[in-house]
Amino acid sequence: MTRPELPSTQQISAVLTDQELTVHARLIWTYLVVADQPQNGRSLAAALGMATNTVSGCMGVMRERGLVRRLNGTWIAQSLTPKEEGR
């Protein structure tokens, strides 16, 4: 599987400083950005020491915001578009 292009420093900063996202959501997104392959909810919970219901809730919020997408039962981080960076 080809690894997607990494987000820019500005995109990473926009997500990490987004006060509308929980700390858990920001941590999960960052982990997905650097992960070698897509992750499922259980693998994310285990790797990050979180409850699976915490991960699940964060994924729903991030999916609505366009920060992650689901592919074959796993999650992949997505970069913000330039319009979304200015939120």
C-alpha atoms as an extended CHARMM CRD file, in Angstrom:
* protein
*
        87  EXT
         1         1  MET       CA              0.0000000000        0.0000000000        0.0000000000  PROA      1               0.0000000000
         2         2  THR       CA              1.3120000000        3.4310000000       -0.9310000000  PROA      2               0.0000000000
         3         3  ARG       CA              1.5750000000        5.7770000000        2.0030000000  PROA      3               0.0000000000
         4         4  PRO       CA             -0.3090000000        9.0450000000        1.4950000000  PROA      4               0.0000000000
         5         5  GLU       CA              1.5860000000       12.3160000000        1.4440000000  PROA      5               0.0000000000
         6         6  LEU       CA              2.2040000000       13.7120000000        4.9150000000  PROA      6               0.0000000000
         7         7  PRO       CA              0.3430000000       16.8780000000        5.8830000000  PROA      7               0.0000000000
         8         8  SER       CA              2.2320000000       20.1460000000        5.9250000000  PROA      8               0.0000000000
         9         9  THR       CA              3.5020000000       21.7040000000        9.1410000000  PROA      9               0.0000000000
        10        10  GLN       CA              0.6750000000       24.2320000000        8.9280000000  PROA      10              0.0000000000
        11        11  GLN       CA             -1.9270000000       21.4810000000        8.5700000000  PROA      11              0.0000000000
        12        12  ILE       CA             -0.5210000000       19.5670000000       11.5470000000  PROA      12              0.0000000000
        13        13  SER       CA             -0.4340000000       22.7390000000       13.6180000000  PROA      13              0.0000000000
        14        14  ALA       CA             -4.0530000000       23.5360000000       12.6710000000  PROA      14              0.0000000000
        15        15  VAL       CA             -5.2480000000       20.1610000000       13.9620000000  PROA      15              0.0000000000
        16        16  LEU       CA             -3.0700000000       20.1200000000       17.0720000000  PROA      16              0.0000000000
        17        17  THR       CA             -4.2460000000       23.5680000000       18.1520000000  PROA      17              0.0000000000
        18        18  ASP       CA             -7.9230000000       23.0520000000       17.2630000000  PROA      18              0.0000000000
        19        19  GLN       CA             -9.6900000000       23.5590000000       20.5860000000  PROA      19              0.0000000000
        20        20  GLU       CA            -12.9040000000       22.1020000000       19.1650000000  PROA      20              0.0000000000
        21        21  LEU       CA            -11.2030000000       18.6850000000       19.0860000000  PROA      21              0.0000000000
        22        22  THR       CA            -10.4950000000       16.7700000000       22.2750000000  PROA      22              0.0000000000
        23        23  VAL       CA             -6.9160000000       15.9810000000       23.2140000000  PROA      23              0.0000000000
        24        24  HSD       CA             -7.7410000000       12.3350000000       22.4840000000  PROA      24              0.0000000000
        25        25  ALA       CA             -8.8890000000       13.1630000000       18.9570000000  PROA      25              0.0000000000
        26        26  ARG       CA             -5.7590000000       15.2110000000       18.2620000000  PROA      26              0.0000000000
        27        27  LEU       CA             -3.5620000000       12.3820000000       19.5400000000  PROA      27              0.0000000000
        28        28  ILE       CA             -5.3770000000        9.7760000000       17.4450000000  PROA      28              0.0000000000
        29        29  TRP       CA             -5.1290000000       11.9090000000       14.2960000000  PROA      29              0.0000000000
        30        30  THR       CA             -1.4150000000       12.4750000000       14.8480000000  PROA      30              0.0000000000
        31        31  TYR       CA             -0.8520000000        8.7510000000       15.3730000000  PROA      31              0.0000000000
        32        32  LEU       CA             -2.7060000000        7.9680000000       12.1480000000  PROA      32              0.0000000000
        33        33  VAL       CA             -0.6080000000       10.5260000000       10.2600000000  PROA      33              0.0000000000
        34        34  VAL       CA              2.6280000000        8.7310000000       11.1450000000  PROA      34              0.0000000000
        35        35  ALA       CA              1.3100000000        5.1410000000       11.1510000000  PROA      35              0.0000000000
        36        36  ASP       CA              2.8130000000        2.8250000000        8.5600000000  PROA      36              0.0000000000
        37        37  GLN       CA             -0.6190000000        1.4570000000        7.6960000000  PROA      37              0.0000000000
        38        38  PRO       CA             -4.3050000000        2.1580000000        8.3540000000  PROA      38              0.0000000000
        39        39  GLN       CA             -5.4910000000        1.2330000000       11.8490000000  PROA      39              0.0000000000
        40        40  ASN       CA             -8.7310000000       -0.1590000000       13.2060000000  PROA      40              0.0000000000
        41        41  GLY       CA            -10.3430000000        1.1380000000       16.3870000000  PROA      41              0.0000000000
        42        42  ARG       CA             -9.0170000000       -1.6570000000       18.5690000000  PROA      42              0.0000000000
        43        43  SER       CA             -5.4360000000       -1.2690000000       17.3840000000  PROA      43              0.0000000000
        44        44  LEU       CA             -5.6390000000        2.4870000000       17.9860000000  PROA      44              0.0000000000
        45        45  ALA       CA             -7.0300000000        1.9710000000       21.4800000000  PROA      45              0.0000000000
        46        46  ALA       CA             -4.3130000000       -0.5420000000       22.3400000000  PROA      46              0.0000000000
        47        47  ALA       CA             -1.4630000000        1.5280000000       20.8880000000  PROA      47              0.0000000000
        48        48  LEU       CA             -2.5840000000        4.7290000000       22.6100000000  PROA      48              0.0000000000
        49        49  GLY       CA             -3.8340000000        3.2620000000       25.8910000000  PROA      49              0.0000000000
        50        50  MET       CA             -7.3910000000        4.4820000000       25.3680000000  PROA      50              0.0000000000
        51        51  ALA       CA            -10.7710000000        2.8410000000       25.7600000000  PROA      51              0.0000000000
        52        52  THR       CA            -12.2810000000        1.6560000000       22.4890000000  PROA      52              0.0000000000
        53        53  ASN       CA            -15.4000000000        3.7670000000       23.0970000000  PROA      53              0.0000000000
        54        54  THR       CA            -13.1880000000        6.8710000000       23.4280000000  PROA      54              0.0000000000
        55        55  VAL       CA            -11.5270000000        6.0790000000       20.1070000000  PROA      55              0.0000000000
        56        56  SER       CA            -14.8860000000        5.3820000000       18.4860000000  PROA      56              0.0000000000
        57        57  GLY       CA            -16.3420000000        8.7130000000       19.6120000000  PROA      57              0.0000000000
        58        58  CYS       CA            -13.2990000000       10.6160000000       18.4110000000  PROA      58              0.0000000000
        59        59  MET       CA            -13.3840000000        8.9040000000       15.0170000000  PROA      59              0.0000000000
        60        60  GLY       CA            -16.9890000000       10.0020000000       14.4550000000  PROA      60              0.0000000000
        61        61  VAL       CA            -16.1370000000       13.6260000000       15.2000000000  PROA      61              0.0000000000
        62        62  MET       CA            -12.9990000000       13.5490000000       13.0570000000  PROA      62              0.0000000000
        63        63  ARG       CA            -14.8370000000       11.8520000000       10.1940000000  PROA      63              0.0000000000
        64        64  GLU       CA            -17.4430000000       14.6290000000       10.1980000000  PROA      64              0.0000000000
        65        65  ARG       CA            -14.6320000000       17.1890000000       10.1000000000  PROA      65              0.0000000000
        66        66  GLY       CA            -12.9100000000       15.4370000000        7.1780000000  PROA      66              0.0000000000
        67        67  LEU       CA             -9.8060000000       14.5580000000        9.2030000000  PROA      67              0.0000000000
        68        68  VAL       CA            -10.1120000000       10.7900000000        8.7590000000  PROA      68              0.0000000000
        69        69  ARG       CA            -11.7250000000        8.3620000000        6.3750000000  PROA      69              0.0000000000
        70        70  ARG       CA            -12.6150000000        4.7170000000        6.6810000000  PROA      70              0.0000000000
        71        71  LEU       CA            -11.1680000000        2.1950000000        4.2280000000  PROA      71              0.0000000000
        72        72  ASN       CA            -11.9750000000       -1.5160000000        4.4720000000  PROA      72              0.0000000000
        73        73  GLY       CA            -12.6870000000       -1.3130000000        8.1990000000  PROA      73              0.0000000000
        74        74  THR       CA             -9.5990000000        0.7390000000        9.0240000000  PROA      74              0.0000000000
        75        75  TRP       CA             -8.9680000000        4.4470000000        9.5450000000  PROA      75              0.0000000000
        76        76  ILE       CA             -6.6760000000        6.7540000000        7.5870000000  PROA      76              0.0000000000
        77        77  ALA       CA             -5.7830000000       10.3540000000        8.4600000000  PROA      77              0.0000000000
        78        78  GLN       CA             -6.6040000000       12.9630000000        5.8630000000  PROA      78              0.0000000000
        79        79  SER       CA             -5.0740000000       16.3720000000        5.4120000000  PROA      79              0.0000000000
        80        80  LEU       CA             -7.1040000000       19.5270000000        5.6890000000  PROA      80              0.0000000000
        81        81  THR       CA             -7.8660000000       21.4320000000        2.5530000000  PROA      81              0.0000000000
        82        82  PRO       CA             -6.5390000000       25.0160000000        2.5000000000  PROA      82              0.0000000000
        83        83  LYS       CA            -10.1000000000       26.3220000000        3.1180000000  PROA      83              0.0000000000
        84        84  GLU       CA            -10.4420000000       24.1630000000        6.2630000000  PROA      84              0.0000000000
        85        85  GLU       CA             -7.0620000000       25.1700000000        7.6760000000  PROA      85              0.0000000000
        86        86  GLY       CA             -8.3250000000       28.6460000000        8.4560000000  PROA      86              0.0000000000
        87        87  ARG       CA            -11.1410000000       27.4490000000       10.7430000000  PROA      87              0.0000000000
